[in-house]
Amino acid sequence: MYEILIDNKDVGAHLVKIVEELNGSEIAYVLLENNLENRTLVNQDHDASISYFGEEVFKGTLTGGRFGRGTIRGIIRNSVFYKLSQKTFT
């Protein structure tokens, strides 16, 4: 059983899949109910974690979503890759 926490709160999300590319980024897709609270949630970055029977299997940042009729497909990116992609190092 997967448990998805956003800012340490269970928001009732369901895991679609986790994509891990070799030497690339890691992204998890989750489904959220399309309601006002969740639309507000995906408009800002939030810490997220995915656990499988209490064992954390993915940790990242909820960075947005794609809106559908009744659901929002949330995008959770690996925090390290996400933060590094926003910075310019000289």
Steps between C-alpha positions, in 0.01 A plus 500: 500500500641834393469806719560841346568791733518862392648726768461202738123483439306223330310669217336185364723477193550177304827398340497467120868420446858585589739560210873470568729566204855372500725801569193721477214640695254316720132589479192360672148554369207501741126554461321753717132585509432815299370732770585853614736385776704277268506758218650745749744233620651431157547871424794521742793271574453266798708223656366155422584142592372163384516199731423135434379322814679759714830488307581823315559426131497852351558849634460815298324826432147533366565741212168526322234299330288441194132567549233260381125480548491333838868459580832680506809308392758633745870500413751428776864552401808381686590795726872500418453499121226760529702742713812462289305568179390838639850619590778640285846407622805697390 
